[in-house]
Amino acid sequence: MKTNSEHPIRHTSSLEFNSLAELSSRNLLAEVDFRRTVANLKLTQDKKASMGQFLTPAPVAELMAGMFDKLDSEITLLDAGAGIGSLSAAFVARVCQHQKYTSNLRVVAYEIDPFLIGYLHQTLELCERVCQNVGICFNYEIRETDFIADAVSLLQPSLLKEPNKAEFTHAILNPPYLKINARSQVRKLLRTIGLETSNLYTGFMAATAQLLKSGGEFVAITPRSFCNGTYFRNFRKMFLEMMALQQIYLFESRQEAFSEDDVLQETAIAHATKQKQKPDSILINTIFGIDDDFIMSNSVPYAALVHPNDPEQFIHILPDTFSQQIVQQMGLFPCNLKDLGLTVSTGRVVDFRAKEYLRANPENNTVPLIYPVNLSDGYVEHPKITKKPQALVDVEETANLLVPNEHYVLCKRFSSKEEKRRVVAVVYDASKFDCAYVGFENHLNYFHKDGHGLDITLARGLAAYLNSTLVDSFFRLFNGHTQVNATDLRNLKYPTLEQLLSLGLRIGEQFPSQQEIDELIEAELLSMTNQPGNNPVAIKSRIDEALQILLELGFPRAQLNERSALTLLALLDLKPNDPWRLAVSPLMGITPMMDFMAQHYGKTYKPNTRETVRRQTVHQFLDAALIVANPDDPSRPINSPKTVYQVEESALKLLRTYRTDEWKKNLRTYLASVDPRKKRYAQETDKLPNVLVKNDFFQRLCFACRVSDSI
């Protein structure tokens, strides 16, 4: 049934159809995404943040709709937090493209924002027209009420006795991301359905799962943070008891899934079925961004995804064999912090609460105050020229904020957006400070032994271990957020006390470089366990080096990704443990490049993504004169299936000097010698607004801006 007739459909269409009967499932998504763009222009970032809602772009919606396995004759779809209806439209388009399976389709959409409800009505009216065109009976209901409150009402035992009262065959959702207070009404409502959670998005997921029929399908795009941590333990246990995960999509970049919005959380799309029986394996797909069809795919056993005997029910998302090797190596370490007699706590000084006791610089009767900004090159730099106060008055009122001036390991609690390292640790060397006590600010974690410091050798070994590529890579696999909480550090596995002390003996007054740290970890901790050519740390380090080279060559952000790094390494036939001086320039086609990525770097991409390598990396390498096409036969057409590529001779000579003293000088010479027209494309395309890429879309957008006020 249709409701809320006070929001009639307006037939203002950016595509200017002669008749809405011409609207097809193919152009439905383009039309709805046009309206989403218009709506997004009028929504402020403050309003989006306050409601925790970010509208779903068409490519993401289409990807999500394509993940459903079963399209039955009778479908009832739940779209909780529908926004303008992009997800419902994508689902309708998918059903209409397979109309022989479905005869009746009903959509129930929840939305409480009056501004978006007008757009939602338009979208669902368009969906009705498309369904009519292919002979599917379609009806919809928009519920202008809070989804959680309504779901809790529907899930009351007395109501469930009524057949189909609260059951759906399919659910698709982009739930609001919003923290909820422990005393809030929504938190109380969620407790009535057995859920204790701190974020609204998991509340939406849990309520949606409970409203599904047995065997019903669920697809949701959410932050990845629910996969681990204590905050979401209760949710995981409830969700995984009801639902069987089938497939997961990861976005390699934290920014790309919602590129128009300031979304920092790592994003994942989960596809699950409401059933007790778990599949034997689950498919993990990794994609860089919404406009990129270069998909890495990895099938893992379900028991590796969620360990049956794990009381935390952590969801271990392993996108490739490199990740599996990281997990295997971390599994070799036998200890937790308790075994080592250590613990980790959060810094006690919350500066705004101790404002009257803060001082810009050390004075009489003050103690050092350490912030994340004081962490530098493995040790603490204090005092430092910074806006942060560098001292805390030592009085009775601040006594409980201080710890004895002894040796500690400090670790940042937060990493900045797209920062290279998530885990950053340093040694606090007490011998550098003439004081009895010290204060650690709340954005730091500190390792200690029963409230006191550590042996300096142990502190150095522990800091080196935490700063290793191995630990950082492992942490990123299971922590889809920018925080490094004390709980996360407690859940890590650690080497033995003897191993950490042995490692610490190798650390001097000057902290080692990243490469030296990783070599020490290899020599001191892993040398007896690694198989030749199977070192995940070497793989990660080599990919990072290739990315750094592309950055220094001036490539724009669109090419600074793993796909481009691996393509460069393949064209150089450079394996993870090969020195750069051994780089060569074989003739290589796209398929051999992808075979090289899989064989030597554990990155297996779907075969049908070859064209993405060609269009979004190889073409840009050609434009920048980094590589040449068909040097063996210049008359061969560029679109020939026999086309091969080769690193240009002067570029090869340059790359062979990477990580040597000659690199910087050779880089300047090389960049000066390249035709400026070949380099300028990077700056020009990087400055080009996304909406200008498709000229017709830009024209429609201009038209939309003129008419949107009347929508």
N, C-alpha and C positions, 0 to 999 in steps of 0.2 A: 504494500500500500504506500501511497505518497502522502507525505504530511507537510505541514507548514506552507500552505499555499500563499502565504504573504510574501514568499520569496519567489516570484515567478521567473521563469527562464527568459533571458533576453537573448535575441538572436543576433547580437553583435558578434560577428565572426571575423577573425583576422585572415581567414582563408577565403572569405567572400564567396561561399558556395551559392550557386543558383538556387539550390534547394538543399535542405539538410538531409534529404534522402541520399544525396551524393556522398555523405560522410561515411567513410569505411573504417574498419578496424585499423587499417594501416595509417590513416592520417588522424585518427582520434587522438593518439598520444601527442602528436605535434600540436594539435589544437589545444589540448589541455595544458601542455607544457608552456605554451604561449601565455595562457591565463595565469599559470603559476608564476611566470616571470613578472607579469604585470602586478600580481598581488605582492610578490616579494619586494618590488620597488617601493610599495607603500607601507610595508611592515618595517618598523625600526628594529635595530639590533636589540635595544632595551626590551621591546615588547616580546621579541622572539626568546630572549633569555629569561624573561619573567614567566613565560608560559612553558619554556623548555621545548618549544616546537620549532622544527626546521623542515620546510616543505621539501618533498622528495623530487629530485630532478627526473625527467623522463627516462634517461638511460638506466638509472638505478631501479626505477619502478618496473621497467620492462625486464630487467635481469631478475628481479624478485618474482614477478609473475611467471617467468619461464621456469622457475624451480619446482613448481607444483607437478606432481607425478600423475595424479588422478583427476580427471574431469568427468564427473558423473552426469547422469541424465538430470538429476535434481540437485542443484547447488544452492546453499545458503552461505553467503560470504559475510564475515565480520570484518569491518574496517574501523578499528578503535583509534580515535584521534585522527580523523580522516583528513583534516586540513581542507584543501580544495578538491580532494578526491583523486589525486594522481595515481595512487595505488589501486583504487577500485577500477579506474579507467584502464590501467595496464592489465588487470585481471580480466576485465570484460573483453579487451582486445584479444587476449590470449584465447579465451573461450570462443569468441566469434571466428577466429582463425581455424578452430576445430569444432565447428558448429554441429557436426554429425554426432558428437558425443552428448551434447547438452540440449535439453528442450526447455527447461525452466531455470532461471537464475534470479535469485533474490539477494539484494545487498542491504545490510544494516550498517549505517555509518554513524559514528558518534562524533560530534563536534560542538564545542561550547563557545567558540569565538564568533560573535555575530558578523564580523567583517568577512570571515572565511566562509560562513554558511551560505552567503549569497553565491559565491563561486562554486561551492559544493553542489548546490541545486543545479547550476548550469551544467556542471560536469556530468551529473547523473542523468539529466535530461538528454544530453548528447549520447551517453551510454545506451539509453533506451532506444534512441533512433537507430544506432548501429545494430543493436540486437534485433529490432524490427526488420531491418534490411536483410538479415540472414535467417529470419524465422525463429528466433529464440524469444520465448515469453519472459519479459523482464519487468521486475518491479523493485522499488526501493523504499527505504524508510530512513529518514534523517532524525536521529535522536539528539535534540539540543539539551543534553543533560550530561552531568559528570559520569564518565564511563565507570570509574571505580565504584561509585555509590550505586549505580544501576546494576552493575555486575554482581555486587554483594547481595543486592535485593533478589536478583534472579537465582542466585546460588543458594538461597535459603532452602533447607530440606523440604519444607512444605510445598514450595513452588516447583521443585524438581519432579514432583509426582505427576505434574501435568506434562503430557507428551510433547517433546520438542519445544517446550517453553524457553529453555535456555541452552539450546544446542545448535551448533553450526558445523557444516561439513568442511569449511575452509576459513582460514583467518589470515589476513595480511596486515601488517602494521609497522608504522614508524612512530613508536611511542614517544611521549615527551620525556626529555632528560631534565630532571629537576629533583634536587635533594628535598627530602621531607622530614620535618621535625618529629622527634619521638613522641611529642604530645599532640601532634596535629590530628584533625579529624580523619584524614585519609589514612594515616598510620593505624588509627583505631579500627577503621573499616577493614583494612587488609588483615589485621589480626583475626578478625572474625572468620576469614577463610583460611586461616592457618599460616599466614605469611608475616614474617618480621623482616623488613627491608628498609634501607635508608634512601633509596632512590625510586622515583615514580616509574621509571621505565621498566624495572623488574616487576613492579606491581601490575602494570598493564600486561606484561608477558604472562604472569602467573594467572591472572583473572581470565585472560583470553584462552589459555590452555585449559582451564577448568570448564569453560563454556563450550569447548569443542566436543563433538560426538566421538565415540570410540572409533579409531581409524581416521579421524579428521586430520587435515594437514594445516601446518602452521609455518608461515614465513615472516621473519621480522628483521629489520635493520636496526641495530642498537650499538652502543658502545661495547667494546670487548671486555670491559672491566668485570662483568658478572662471572667470567670464567675462573676467577681466583679470588683470594682474599677472604678475610673473615666477615666483612660487611655483607657479602652475598652468599654465605654458606647456607643459610636457611632457604633462600630462593633456589639454589642449585639442587639441594636435596628434594625439594618439592617438585621442581620442574623435571628433573631427570627421572624421578619416580614415575611421573605420568607420561612423559614424552620420550621418544627415541629419536635422537639426532640422526639425520640422513646425509646432510651436506652443509658445508660452511664455506662462505666466501669471505676472504680477508682483503682489505684495501691496504696496499703496501704503504701509501702515504696517508698520514693523519689528516691532511687537508683536502684530499681530492674528492671524497664522496659527496661532501657538501661545500664545494669550492666557493660558493657565493656567500657563505656564512663563516663566522669565526668559530669553527668546531675543531677542538684540539684532541678530543678523545679518539683513540684508534677504533675504527669502525669494522663491524662484522655483520654478515647476513647469515642467519641460521634457518635451516629448513628442518622441520621435525614432524613426526607423526605421533598421534596419540595412541600409544600402545605400550604394553609392558615388554614385549619381545624386542630385543635390541638387534640391529643388523650385525653381520660379521665384520663389516668394515664401513668406513665413512670416507667420503671424498672431501679433501681440503683443497679449495681453489684459491689462488692468490692473484689479485689484479692490481695494477698500479693506480688507476683512476677510472672515472666514469666513462671517459671517451677512449679508453684503451682496451682493445680486445686481446692483448697479449696475456694469456692466462697460464699460470703455472698450476699444475695439478698433481696431487699426491694422495694416494689411497692408503689409509692407515687402519689397523685393526681397531675395533670399537674399544677393546680392553686397553689399548694404548692411549685412546682419547680420554676415557674416564676409567681409571683403575678401579676394579670391582671392590677392593678392600680399603680404598682411600676414604677415611672418615670425613675429609673435607670435600670430597667429590669435585676436586679441581678438574677443569676441562683443559687438557693438554693439546693445544692446536699445533700440529707439526706440519708446516707447509711443504717441506722437502726433505731429502735424505741428509742434507747438511744439518737440519734441525734435529733429526733423529740421532745423528752422531754427537751433537752437542749434549743431548740428554744422556746418551750412553756414557760420555766422558764425565759429566757431572755425577752420574750414578756411581762412579768409582770412588768418590770421596765418602768416607765412612761416618763422618762426625756431624753432629749439630752443635749449636752453641753451648747447650747444656753439657754435652760430652767434654767440651773444651773448658768448662768452668767459667764461661763468659756469658754476658748478656748485652743487649743493646737497648738504649732508651732514647727518647726524644729530648732535645735540649729544653731546659727548664725556663729560659728567659723568653717570655712573651713581651716584646718591647713596648707595645702600646699600654700594657698593664703596669709596666714599671717605668713609665715615661719620666717621672720626676727624678729617677735615680740614674738616668742615662747621661753620659758625658761624651762630647765629641772626641776628646783625646784623653789619654791617661793623665790623672792628677793624683795629688795626695789622697789617701784613703779610698782609692778605686782599685778595681781588679780588671784584667783584660776581658773584653766581651767579644766573642768570636762569632762572626756571621758567615754565611756561605761565600760572600765576597772575599773573605780572608783566606780561602782555600786556594793554593797556588803551587803547581808543580810538585805535588806529593807531600807538601808540608804546609804549615800555617804562616802566612805573612801578616805580621801585626807589629805596630799599628799600620794602617793602610790609608792612603788618601782616598776617601770615599764619603758619600753622604750618610752612610751608616755610622752611628755612634760606636766608638771603639773602647769604651770603658763603662763600668757599672760601679756605683758607689757601694762600698763594703760597709753596710750597717746592719743592724738587727733585722730590719724589714726585708732585706735581700738575702739573708743567710740561707734560706731554703732554696734559693735559685742557683746556688754555687756548688761546685764540686772541688775536691782537693786538686791542687796543681800537680798532677802526675801525668804520665804518658797515656794517651788515648788514641783511638782511631775515629775520625770524624767522617761522616758521609752525608752528602746533600740529600735532602728530602724531595726536592723538585728539580726537574730538568726543564730547560726552556724548549720552546717549540722547535722540533726537528733537530735538536742537539745531537751531536755525534755519539755522545756517551750518556747512558741513563744512570749508571752507577759510577759516582765520582767520590773517591775516598782519599783522605790524607792522614798523615801522622801528626798528632799534636805532641810536640817534643817539649816536655816541661822544663828541660834544662835551658831553654831559650827565654824563659820568663822568670823574673825575680818577684815572686808573689806566693802567697799561701793558697789562694783559691783562684778559680777561673769560672767565667760564665759562658755557657753555650746557648746560642739563640735557638728559638723553637723550630727554625727551618733546617736544623741539623739533627742527625742521629749520632750518638756516640757509643762506642763499644767500651765496656768496662768490666771489672771483676768485683762483684759485690759492692758497687759504689766507689771503688778505688781504681787506680790506673793499671796499666799493663806493663810488663817488661818491654823495654824499648825494641829489643830484637823481635819479639812477638808482634808488637804493633807494626813494625815495618813489614814483616812477612804477611800479616793479615791485610794491610793496606795494598800491598802488591797483588795479592790474590783477588781482592775485590775490584781492583782496577784492570784485571785481565780481560781480554776480549772474550774468553770463554765464559766468565761470569756475566759480562754484559749481554752477550748473545743469549744465554740461558734466561736471564731476567726478562729480556724483551719478548721471548717466546710466550711467557706466562703472565706478564703484567702489561695489560693493554691500556695503561694510563701513564701520566707523566710523573707520578709520585713514587718515591722509594720509602715506604713506611717501615717502621721498626719491625712490624709483623712479617713483612716480606723478607727482611734480612734474617729473622729468626727461622724462617722456613727454608732457607738455603742449606745446602750440604757443604761441609768444609773439610779440608785436609786434616790430618792428625796434628796434634800439638808439635810433635817432632818435625813434621814436614814444614809447618809454618815457621818454626824457629830456624830450620835449615835455609828456608827461603829468605828469612829476615837477615841472616848473616851475609847475604849477597847484596843487601841494600845499604848504600852509604849515605853521606850527608846530602848528596845530590841524587834525587829520585830518578830512576831509569826512564827512558822513553817508552812509548807504547810497544814498539817492536822489541825492545830489550826485556820488558816485563813478560811479553808472550813467550819469548825465547827462554826466560828463566822458568816460567810455568812448565814449559815443555821439558826442560832439562831436569828440573827438581821434582816435578809431580807426575808427568805423563810419559816420560821417555820409555818406560817399561810396558806401556799399554797401547801406544799408537801403532797402527799398521802403516807401512810406507805408502805415501800418496793418499792417505785417508784422514787428513788432519783438518777438521772443520775450522779451527782457528786460522790456519793458513788460507783457507778458502775465503773466510770473512775478510781477512787482512788484504788479500789480493784484490778482492772486489772493491774495497774501500780505496785502495791505491788507484785503481782504474778510474773511480769516480773523482778522485782528487785531480788526476791528470785532465779529465774532461773539463773540470771546473777551471783549471789554470789555462787551458786552451781557449776559454771564453765561451763555451757552449751554454745555451740558455737553460733555465730550470727544467723545461720539458724534456731535455736529454740527460739530465742529471739523475738517472735512475739505474736500477740494477740491470734492466734490459740493455741499455747502452753500454754499461761497463762490461757485461758479459760478451756483447758483440765485439767490442774492441779487443778483449782478451782472446776471443776465438780467432779474429783476423791476425793476431800476433802469434797464434799457436802457443800461448803462454799458459802453462799449467800452474797450479797454486804454489808449488815449491821451486819453480824455475826462477833464476835471477833475471832481472830485466835485460841484462846484456845478451841473453840468449833469445830474445824476441826475433822472430822471422816474419816473412810476409808471403805466405802461400796464397795461391789463387783459391778462393773459397766462395761457394754459393751459400744461399740462405739456409737450406736444409743441413749441410755439413756444419754450419755455425751452431745450429740448435742441437745437433748431435754432440758437438764438442761441449756445449754448456751442460748437457745431461751427463756425459761420461766423466768429465773432470771437475765439475762444480756442483753436481747433484741437483741441478735445476732442470726439471723435465716440464716442458711447455707443450700445450696441445698443438698437434700438427697444423691445425687450421689457423694458427696465429702467425704463420710465416709472413703473411702480408704486412702485419704490424711491424715486424722487424725491418722490412723493406721501407715502408712508408714513414715510420716515425723514428728510425735511427739511421739506417743505411743512407737514405736520401740526404739527411742532414750531414752525415759524414762526407758525402760527395760534395755537397754545397760548400763545406768548409775546407775542401781540398785535403782532407785527412786521408782519404782513400781514393782510388781510381777504379773505374769499371771497365771490364774486358780489355785489360792491357795485352792479353795474348791475341786478341782479334778485335781491333777497334771498329771493324765494320759490323760486328754482331749487334743486333738491335738490343736496346737496354731492357726491353720487355721479354726477351727470349728466356725460356726456361733454362737455357745453358749459361746465362749470365753469371759471371764471377767477379769478385771484388778483391782488391789488394791494397794494403797500406802503402801510401805514397812513399817514395824512397827517402826524401829528406825528413819526413815524419818518423819513419822507422829509425833513422839515425838518432833523432832526438829522443825517442822513447827508450832506446837502449841505454841512455845515460840517466834515466830516472833513478833516484835515490843515490846519486853520486854528487860530488862537489861541482860537477860541470853542468848540472841540470838547469839551474836558474839562468846562467849565461846563455846556454844553448837554446833555452825556451825563448828568451828575448830575441835572439838572432832569428829563430824560426818564425816567430810571429811577425817580425818585421819583413820577412821575405815572402810571406803569403800574400797573394793578391788581395788588397783591401776589400774588393767587391765580394770575395769569397767569405770574408769574416763578418761583413756588415749585416748579413742576413740574420745573425743571431740576435744582435741588438734590436733590429727592426721588428722581428717576430715576437721578441720578448715584450716589446712595448705595445703591441697590438691588442686592443681589448678583445676578450673572448667573443662578445656579441657581434664583432665586425667580421669574424671568420666566415660566417654564412650571411651573404649580403641580403638575401630575401628575409632572413630572420630579423636583421637589423631594421629593415624597412617596416616589417610588421610591428617591431617593438616601438618604433616612432609613432606608428598609427595608434598603438595601444596606449601610449602615454597621453594621447589626445582624448581618448574615449573612456579611459579607466575611471575617471571621476564619476561617471554616470552608472558604473556597475554596482 
